[in-house]
């Protein structure tokens, strides 16, 4: 792996950390939300030091689709490397989630990984009645037991946007499982309270959360990832800062459209 592969791993961990901060107690309880809807479009730019390293685009399909007999938002995320970073590793990764429109839980997760000559296509189907995940890739199909109400790396991120943060106390820590790469991860996320963050759109009122990380060879300390979510009706992740043992990384929203609330 090159430095690019490490960079992509960091971005993916950020997305998982955002997505698994919180999730519903009941798989099919109705989650009242007005933060997002079909047709939303978000773009992010990733900087590694002074370099523009990658773009990420998040789209919610205008059409509602059905999985497991349930109406779902189809959410698509595409990440591509840019400029000089593509000299080391040409990457185009795509993730998709079919997220229940009422319960905001995942019914299906898909990823198509293209990194230089490496390819991986994988589909995961979730059955919330029996608490299992069925994963199909080039090696066949496997079934995994998962905890109750588990999320994928995208659906949980959208559930986060439905929360009433006024009911969370600063420094409150939430421990939540998510299923990714045939494994269940238990991630702890700390809500730090309100903040103001500088962006290309000006200074924006935000909510700050920090994934709590174990000792590792990639991130520099327990509080090395800091995430800011807009403190408004849309609750969009607008900025992420990461301290690495070698350099630093910043991911910022660069464009948005189709927001449910203007």
ABEGO torsion letter per residue (X at the ends): XBAAAAAAAAAAAAAAAAAAABBBABAABBBBBAABBBGBBBBBBBBBEABBABBBBBBBBABBBBBGGBBBBBBBBBBBBBEAAAAABBBBBBBBBBBBAAAGBBABBBBBBBBEABBBBBBBBBBAAAGBBBBBBAAEBBBBBBBBGBBBAAAAAAAAAABBAAABBBGBBBBBBBBBGGBBBBBBBBBAEBBBBBBAAEBBBBBBBBBBBBBBAABBEAAABBBBBBBBAAGBBABBBBBBABEBBBBBBABBBGBABX
